[in-house]
Amino acid sequence: MPDERWLIAGLGNPGGGYAGNRHNAGYLVADELARRMGGKFRPGKFRSTVAEGRLAGTPVTVLKPLTYMNESGGPVAGVRNFYHVPPERVVVVHDELDLPFGTIRLKLGGGDNGHNGLRSVTAALGTREYYRVRFGISRPPGRMDPAAYVLRDFTAAEREELPFMVDQAAGAVETLLRDGLAAAQNEFHREQPGR
């Protein structure tokens, strides 16, 4: 019998060379969620690493695909199918160019907005109807190619704020699980002080 498990996927690229990249915001949040539930990442099936535990009183599997971003869907769908998690209990945490740095937004469903990781997840799950926690990284300056920008490390100034943002995004996931989407949006869509 399936339990009430949620699957939370933090998107990023594997390997130390990508660790500080803007594109790896999802991995950073996944690490914080694992820390909060006292779980350790271990090699999982389907080219992923997973941590298991409870968040907001709910059984949770936190997943980091070990594929590159544009192939994230395979691991997410594989783990989802293994645990028989319905799409309405899948949360994908990802970087978002169209939100200013320091902004966290939650939504259910929608397009991929040019994000290759989301495109891959949507194709593999066969639905757009899963939750997204969008981690704002701002648009690139000037005429910089967005594809190059997302693979750049956060700036020194951004790195100072990063722990706060990661904490906010992890808190948004927990609130979503505990209280639902509307409550999480009400809490985390406010303008943060000092912005």
C-alpha positions, 0 to 999 in steps of 0.5 A: 500500500503506498504511503503518503510519501512526498518526493522532492527533487533538487535540480543541478549538475553533478560534480565539484566544478558545478557546485557553486553555480547558479544552476545548482540552487536546487541541489543546495536546497536539497542538501538543506532539506536532508540536513533538516530531516537528519538524512544523509544522501546515499547512492540511489537507483535511477542515476540519483542520490537520495536522502530519506526521512520526515519533514513536517511530519511526512515521509519524504524522499529528497532526490538529486539527479546525478545526470546533467540538468537536461536529463533530470527527468529520468531519475525523477520519474524513476524514483517517483515510479519506484515509490508510487508517488502521485504527481501531486506529491512531487516537488521540484526545486530549481533556479529561475532566471525570471525572478530577482535574486532573493525571491522564492516563489511556489506554484503548481503546474505551468510551462518550463520557461526555457528551463531544460531541467523542468522540460526533462522532468515534465516529459518524463513524468508525462504531466506538468501538474507537479509543484515547483519551488522557484529560486530566483537567480535574476537575469544575466547582465547586459547581453550575456547568454543565459546558458553561460550565466546559469553555469557561473558561480554566485557572486561574492555579494550573492554568496553572502545572502545565499544561506538565507535564501536556501533556508527560505526555500527549504522553509517553503517546501516544509510549509507546502507539505504541512499547510498546502500551496496557498499557505506557503504562497502567502508566507513566502511570496511577501516581499522580503525585508530590505529588498 
